[in-house]
Amino acid sequence: MNSLAPLMHWLHLDWMLLCVAGWLVIGLAGAAALHRFDLVSHVLFPAGGVLGLVLFGVAMSALPGTPEVAVLPIGLPALPFHLRLDSLSAYFLMVIGAASAGISAFAAGYFRKGEGTPPGLLCLEYHVFLASMVGVVLADDAYSFMVIWETMALSSFFLVTANHRIAEVRSAGYIYITMARIGAIAILLCFGVLQANTGEYTFANMRAQALTPFWASIGFLLALFGFGAKAGVLPLHVWLPEAHPAAPSPVSALMSGVMLNTAIYGLLRVSLDLLHLRLWWWGGILLAVGLATALFGVVFASVQTDMKRLLAYSSIENMGLLFVGMGLTLIFSGYQMLPMAALSLTATLYHVASHACFKSLLFLGTGSVLHATSERNLGKLGGLIRTMPWVAWLTLLAVLASAGLPPLGGFVSEWLLLQSFLFAPSLPVPLLTMLIPVVAALIALVAALAGYTMVKFFGVIFLGQPREAKLAQAHDAGPLERVGMVWLALGCVALGLLPTQFIQLIDPVTQQLVNAGLGARVGASGWLLAPNSMEQASYGPVIFLLGILGCFALAFLMVRWLYHGRMRRGLPWACGFPWGTARMQDTAEGFGQPIRQIFDPFFVMQRELPSPFDAQPRYRVTVEDHFWGWLYVPLADLANYLARLMSLMQQGRISVYLMYSFLTLAATLLAVMR
């Protein structure tokens, strides 16, 4: 007992640093055991998952505590690493720990073949990636934040390009790292503005500065651009649909379910903590960007035929919803409507956790399908619920949560967000009171299209008949993969059935950021969730679940009682036709055709029409993004043109290079003399 006494006095921050150090040690052990599959998969990745559980527990216990600070003697002599653990960082660390625990357990079974890179090297990159995300959330100065932010970007780049021998994978990695560099420059400039020419880059110094509205707005817009590039908001989204399909599925889950949340953390930290001003029009910009991103993402997700690209666009949609929630928070904060700001911020934070669980689970499900079938194309899948029941039923939970259906976590966060819009009439700006109900209607449209997309995703992959003969040999997920998926599925269920308890857990974060919370209000309503008042709106998840189970039980008993012995089995939706084949099933392209027609201006479509002389005629539609042609292709052409101009300076003659040096020295001397 006495030997354990010193450990009891450790701060929460000490335990978190121990988790970071443990992940780094695991990564180094993986690099040492470069090609030893068994050691990496059966020991190192499960150990990383255990550390994720430890981080989850420590962060949860740190949520209501006082801030903890530390200074690490690493880095440059005059620039040590400042760390700070407060309620905001503890909440995001809790999400990182919970999601990484499930993903690491799944990865222990998934990375058995190395994914094109030696498993030990993948282990190193993976755990450095985990450690860097924790470091980003704990950083308390611009120097340590940027160093760890760049470490996170580089480690994730190497994970994305694990199959680097494939040209498309390399291209996706280059697009991702380019957008990461552009975003990092904007974040660095933002910190330069926030330190207000004091020369001190700690976050404590930035909090103490009273910037003018102009410079505060410049800092906010730079933060929006920099963190928006990492979150994949419009028009900085182009890396996301390329990088997620290219990366191994556990990496895709970690990037979409966890890494994107670091961008949400960064924007919350800057706008609601480091900046003392909260202007309502900042929220208006976030609202507009978030709405456009959510609508764009869900429309593109609904027409995809690649299952990982579909989930990537779904992540863009969810990032848009988070930006909408942050926009409402800033609008309400700008007008000192603090209880309303607490509600919208609670909805945002709730969706952070919910998205981490269901999106990670969806990517893990696609990874199992990909390993079992070697197919990502929805048009070549189908009927896998028979051969992969574990994956199918666990993925169904994630699909229902992603579609925003009760009684799962996705419904609670979206319901709270829509409840936030009910306060729009009390805003003092007539323009906002007119526009916000329109935004709420569009958010409802986004939620409906998300449900449509998830029906397509699950139905085409798991229901119906197999579209390829090889699908009959598909195997279910292994034991470790099932453990990881079950853990994330439990997260989806817990967030759906325990909203009151989770909102009380979030309460210290909202108190820190907007000086208000919902904890006491929802705690008084017991098992009914009533964020405003019981008369206005309430939701009982347990009652809802019992009602669903009762309806199913009643229907089952009625069928057994009234129709027992008089039933015959037939193909659903076959209209009585008894000779249906897999080719007669609705395809992913056919399922998305109504959306393509309704939202035709959103897409650049290329149709490949079959020739009557083809032995196997095929009709194919390729859907592309307008932003490539509108923005990125012209920028690439301009960069190539400037590079060609600069190449004229390289003549290959030493005399010309000496002349350049002389002119540079002369210009420097003239500048110094002035």
N, C-alpha and C positions, 0 to 999 in steps of 0.2 A: 504493500500500500504506500509506503514511504517513497519507493522508487518511482511511483506514478505521480507523486505530488507536484514535482516541477512541471509536468505536462499539463496539469490542471490550470496552471497560471499562464499558459500560453495565450496570446491574443488570437482572435479569429484570423487576423492577417498573417500571423506566423503559420497557422495551419494551411492557409491558402498558398503561401510561398513554399511550404513543404510539398503540396500537391504539384506545383509547377516544377520544383526540383525533381520530384519523382517521375513526372512525364519526361523531363529531359534525360534522366538516367535511363529510363526505358528506351528512349530513342537511341541513345548511345549504345546500349546493349544490342539493339536491333542492328545498328551499323556494324557492330563487332561480329554478330552472327548473320552475315549478309545473306547466305543462301539456305539457312536452316529453317525450313518451312515449319516444322513441328514446334520449335522453340518460339518462333515469332507468333504463330497462330494460337498455340495452346497455353502459352505462358505470358508473353509480353502484352498482347492486346487485351486479354482478360485483366491483367494487372492494371492497365490503363483505365479500363472500365471501372474497376474498384476505386481508383483514385477519383474518377468522376463522381461516384457516389459519395465519397468523403467530401469533395468540394460542394456537392449539393447540400449535404447535411450541415456543414459549417456555414455556408452562405445563408441558409434558412435561419439558423440560430443568430446570425449577425444582423438580420434585417431590422429588428427593433432597437438595436444597440446604438451607442454613441460612435461617432467617427473615430477611426484608428488611422494613424499616420506612421510612416517609416521613411527613412532615407538610406538607400543602399549605396555603399561606396564602390559603385561600378560606373563605367562610362568614362568621360573626360574628367581631368582633375578638378575643374571648377564647375562641372555639370554632373552631379550625382543623380541617381534615379530617385525621384520623390514618388512615394506611393500613398494612396489614401483609400480606405474602405469606409464607405458610408452606405446609407440605405439604397440609393440608386445603384451603386456598383454591386452591392450584395445581391440585389434582385437579379441583375443580369448574370452574375456568377452562378446563382442558383439555377437559372435556365441553362447556362452552359454546362454545368455539372450534370444536370438531369439528362439532357439530350446526349451528351458525349458518353454517358454510361451505357445507354442503349445502343448507340452507334458503334462503340468500341466492342461490345459483346458480339454484335452482328459481324463486324469486320474480322473478328477472330476466326469465323468460319468462311467469310467471303474471300479473304486475301490468300487463300491457299495456293493459288496459281501465280501470284505475283503481279498480275495485271500489266505485264510488259516491263516491269521494273523489279529488280531483286526485292524480295519481301522485307529484308532487313533495312534496305534504303527507304522503302515505303513506311516502315515503322518509324524511322527517324523523322522523316518529313511530317508524318501524321501527328506525332506527339509534339514536335516543335510547333506545329500549327495550333494544337490545343493550348500549349503553354503560352503562345503569343496572344491568343484571344483573351486569356485570363489577364495577361500583362496589360493589354490595351485598356481593359475595364478598371484596373487598379492604378494606372499611371496618373500622376498628379502634377506633371509639368510637361511642357511642349516637347522638350528634348526626349525624355523617355517615351512619351506617347508616340512620337514620330519614328523612333528607332524600332519600337515593338510593332507599330503599325506596318512598317516596311517588312519586318520579319514575317508578320502574318501574311502579307501579300506574296512574298517570295516563296514561302513554304507552300502556300496554296497553289501557286503557279506550278511548282514542281509536281504537286499531286495531280493537278489538272492534266499535265503532260506526261503522266505515267506511261501511257501508250505512245511514246514520242516517235515511234517508227512510222506512225500513220500521219500523213500530211495534214489531214483535217484536224487532228488533235493538236498538232503543233500550231496550226493557224489559230485555233480557238485559244490556245495558251497565250499567243502573242497579242491577240485582241484583248484578252483579260488583263495582262500585265500592262499594256498601254493605257487602258482606262484606269487602272489602279494608280499608275504614275501621275496621270493628269489630276485625278482626285486628290492624291497626296500633296501635290503642289498647292492646290486650292486650300487644303486644310492647314498647310504650313503658313500660307499668307494670312489665313484667318487668325492664327495664333499671333502672327506679327502685328495684326491690327489690335487684338485684344490686350496685348501687353502695353499698349499706349506709349511707346517710345521710352519705357522705363529701363529696358535692358534686362529685366528679370522675367523669366518665362514660366514661373511656377503658376499653377492654377489659382493658388491663394492670392497672388499679386493681381491676376486678371480679375478675380472677384472684387477686388478693392478699387478697381478703376471705374470712374464715372465718365464713360464715353458719351460724346454728343450723339444725338439721334442719327446724324449722318454716318459717323464712323461705326456706331453700333450696327446700323443697317448694312454697311459694307461687310463687317465681320459676319453677320448672320447670313448674308447672301453667299459669301465664300464658303461658310460651313454647309449651307444647303447644297452648293455645287459639289463640294468635296465628298461629303457623306452621301449625297444623292447618287454620285457615281458608284460608290460601293454598294448602295442599296439597290441599284438598277432602276431608278425612276426615269421617266421620259425626259429628254431624249438620250439619256446616258445608259440605256438598258441593253445595248447591243451585245455586250459581252456575255450576258447571262444565258440567253438561249444557245450560245455556242459553247460556253465553258461547262455548263452542267451536263449536257449529253456526252461531252468528251471525257469527263472525269469518271473514275470508278464510282460505283453507286454509293458506298459509304462516304466518300469524299463529297459527292453531290449532296448527300443528306447533311453533312457537317457544314457545307458552305451555305446551303439554302436555309436550313433550320437554325443554324447558330451564327455563322459569320455575318450574314445580312443583319442580324440583330445588333452587331457592334456598330453598324452605321446608325441605327435608331438610337443606341446609347449615346453616340457622339453628338448627334443633333440635339438630343434632350439635354446633355451636359452643357453644351454651348448656349442654347436658347433659354433654358430655364434655370441655369446655375451660374455660369460664368458671366453672362450679360445681365446687367441690372435693369435694363429697359425691356419692356414687352409690348411692342407696338402691334395693334390689331391687324394692320395690313400684312405683317409677317405671316400671321395665321391665314390670311386670305390667299397668299401665294402658296403656302403649303397645301391649303385646301384645293386650289386649282390644279397644282401639280399632282397631288395624290389622286384626285378624281380622274384626271386624264390618264394617269398610269394604271389605275385599277381597271378602268373601262378598256383601255388598250390591251392590257395583259389578259383579261378574261376573254375578250373577243378572239385574240390570237390563239389562246389555249384551246378554245372550242373547235378550231379547225385543224389542229395539228394531227398528224398521223404517226409521229414518233413519240413514244410514251414519255421519254425523258425531256424532250423539248416541250411537250404539253405541261409537264410539271414545272419546268423552268418558267414558262409564261404564267403559270398559276402563281409562282412565287412573286413575279412582278406585280400581279394583281393584289396579292396580300401586302406587299410593301406599299402599294398605293393606298390601301385601307389604313395602314399605320400612319401614313403621312396625313391622311384626312383627319384621323384622330388627334394628331399633334397640332394640326391647323386649328381645329376647334378649341383645343386647350389654350393656344396662344390668343385666339380671338376673345375667349372668355376672360383670360388673365389680363388682356389689355384693357378690358372694361371693369376689372376688379370683381367679376362674377365668379368668386372663388369656388363655391360649391359645384357650379356647373363645370368649371375647369377641372375640378377633382373627378367628376363623373367621366368626362371625355378622356382624361389622362388614365383613369382606371380601365376604361375600355381599351385604350391603346396598349397598356402594359399587360392586360389579360390576353390580348390577341398575340402579343409577343410570345408568351408561354404556349398558347394554344397552337400557333403556327409552328413553333419549334417541335412540338410533339407530332402533329398530324403530317406535316410536310416531310419530316425526317422519316416517319413510318412509311409514307408513300414512296419515297426514293428507295428505301430498303426493300419494299415489296417489288419495285421494278428491278432492283438488283437481283433478287431471287429469280424472277422470271427470266431475266437476261442470262443468268448462269445456267438455268435449266433448259432454255430453248435456243440461246444464241441469237435471239431476235429482239429488236427494238421497235420494229414496224408493227403498228396495230393491225394492219391488214393481213398479217400472217400469223396472228394469234387467235385465241378463242378456246372456250371449253376447259380452261385450266383449273377450274374449281374442282374437277374430278380427280386430277392428278396432283394438285398442289392445294389441298384444303386448308392447311395452316396458313399459308401465305394469303389465300383468297379471303378467309374470314377476318384475319387481322387487317388486311388492306381495306376490307369493307368498312371497318370501324374508322380508319383514317379518311376514307372517301366520304362517309357521313359527316364527320367532323369538318372536313374541308368544305363540304356543301352547305355548312351552317345549319344542320338539322339537329333538333333536340333529341335526346338530352345530353349532347356531347359538348366539349369545350368551345368548338367553333361557333355554335349558336349563341352561347352566353356573351362572348366578346362582341359579336356583330349586333346582338340585341341591345347591349349596353351602348354601343356606338349610335344606333338609331334612337335610343332614348335621349342621347345627348342633343340630337337635333330638335327635340321637342321644346327646348329652351330658346330657339331662334327668335320667336316673336318678342321676347323680352330684351333683345339687343337694341341699343339706342340708335343704330344706323338703319334707316329704311331700306337701303340697298341690300344689306345683309339679310334683313328679315324677309325680303322677297326672294333672294337667290338661294339661301340655305335650304328651304323646302324642296327646291328643284334638285339641289345636290343630294338631299336625302332620298328623293325618288330615284335618282341615278344610282345611288348606292344599293337601293333595293333591286334595281335592274342587274347590277353587278352580282349581287348575291344569287339572283335567279339563274343567271348565265353560269355562275360557278357550279350550281347544282346540276345544270344541263351538262356541263363539261365532265363532271365526276361520274354521271350516269354513263356517258360515252366511254370514259376511261375504264371503269370497272366492267361494264357490260361487254365491251368488245374483247377485253383480255380474258375474262374468267367465265363468262356465260356463253350459251349457245354451243355449237359444235366446233371442234378443232378445224382450223382452216388449212393446216399443213399436217401431213401424215406423221412427221417427226415429233409432233406435240404429244403423241401417245406415250413417248418415252420420257417426258418431263418428270423431274423428281422434285419432291417438296424440300423446303428449307431444312438445313441441319439443326442439331440441338442448340448450338451456340447462336445461330442466326435466329432461331425461335425465341430464345431468351431475350435478345435485344429487341425484337419486334413486340413481344409481350410487354416488356417494360414501357415502351412508348405508347402502346395501346392502353395500358393502365393509366398513363398520364392523360390521354384523351378522355377517358371515362371519369377520372377523378376531377378534372377541370369542369366537366359537365355536371356532375352530381354534387359537388361541394363548392358552388360559387360564393356563397356567403363566407365560408371559412377562408377561401383564397383571397377574396377582396379585403378581408381583415388583415391578411398577411401582406397585401400590397399597401395598406394604409400608411405605414411609415414613409414610403416612397412619395406618395402624393402629398403628405404633410411636408416633406422636405422641399419639394419643388413648387407647390402652389399654396402652401400653408392651409390646406383643407383636405378632408378625407371622407370616405364613405363608411369607414369601419364601424363607427358607433351606430349609424343609421341602419345599415343592413343587419348588424348584429341584433338589433332589437326586433327584427321581423322573423327571427328563428330560421326555419327551413325554407321559408318563402323569400325570394329575392325581390326586394322593392327598393330600387335605387333612389326614387324620388319620394313617393308616398304610396301606401297600400291602395288608396282609392284611384290613383292615376294609372299605375301599372305594377304587376307583380308576376313572378314566375316561380313555380315550384317544380324543380327538376325531378325530385323523387316521386312526387305525385304524378307527374307526366310519365315517368318510366313505369310506374305501377299501372297506369291507365293503358299504356301500350301492351304490356304483358297480359293484362286482363282481356283486352280485345283479341289478342292472338289466342289465348286459351279458350275464350268463348267461341271463336270461329272454328278452332280445331274440334271442340266438343260438338258443335252443331253439325259439322261435316261428318264426323264419325257417327253421329246419332241419326241424321236424316238421310245420308247418302252412302252409308257403309254397304259395300258389296255391289253398288251400282255405279262405281266410278270406272272410267277408262282413261288411260294416259295418252296424251297427244302433245305435239309440238306447240309451245305457246306462240300466239300470233301467227299461226300458219293458215288461218282461215279455212280449216278443214282439209287442207291439202296434205295427204299422208306421205308423200315421197320427197320431203324437203331434204336438201343437201346443204353443206357448209357454204357453197357458193351463192345460195339464195338468202343468206343472212345479210342483215344490214351491215355495211362496211363503215369504217371510220370516216371515209370521204363522204359517203352518203349521209351519215349522221350529221356531219357538219355542214352539209350543203345549204340548209335554210339560213344558217348564220352567214355563210359566204354571200348569199344573195342579199340579205338585209343590210349587212355591213360591207358591201362591196367596195366603197371608197377607201376603207381601211387597208386594203390588200393590194399587192402587186401580184397578179395571178398569171401563171404560164400554164397553158393546157397542151398536153401532148396527145394528139388524136391518133387512134390506131389506123393502120392501113388495112384495106380489105384483103391485101395479099399476105399479111402477116400470119405465120402459123399459129401464134398465140397472141391475138390482138389485145392490147391493154390501153385503157384510158387513164391518164395521170394528170393531176392538178398539183402544181407547186405554188405555195403561198409564201410570198416574201414581204419584207418590211419596207415601207416607203422611205424610212429614215436613212437607209443605206444610200439610196439615190439622191435624196434631198440634201443630206448633210455630210455623211462620211466619205462617199466617193469623191465629191468635190474637194474635201479637205485632204484626202489622200493624193489627189491629182496636184493640188497646190504644193503639198510637201515634196512630191517628186520633182515638180518644176523648180522649186527653190534648191533642192539638192543638186539638180543638174547645173543650176547657175553657180552654186558654190564649188562644184567640181571643176569649173573653169579655172579656179585659183590654183589647182594642183597641176602644175606644168611639168613636174619631174626635173626641174633645173634648180641647182643649189643657189644660183645667183638670185633667182626670183624669191626663194624662201628667205634668203638673207635680207632682201629688200623689204619683205613683209615684217621681219623682226625689227629692222631699222625704223620703219614707219610707225610701228606699234610703240617703240621706245620713245620716239619723238613726240607722238601724241600724248603719251603718259607724262613726259616732262612738261609739256605745255599745260596740261591740266593741273599738275602740281604747282607750277609757277603762278598760275592764276589764283 
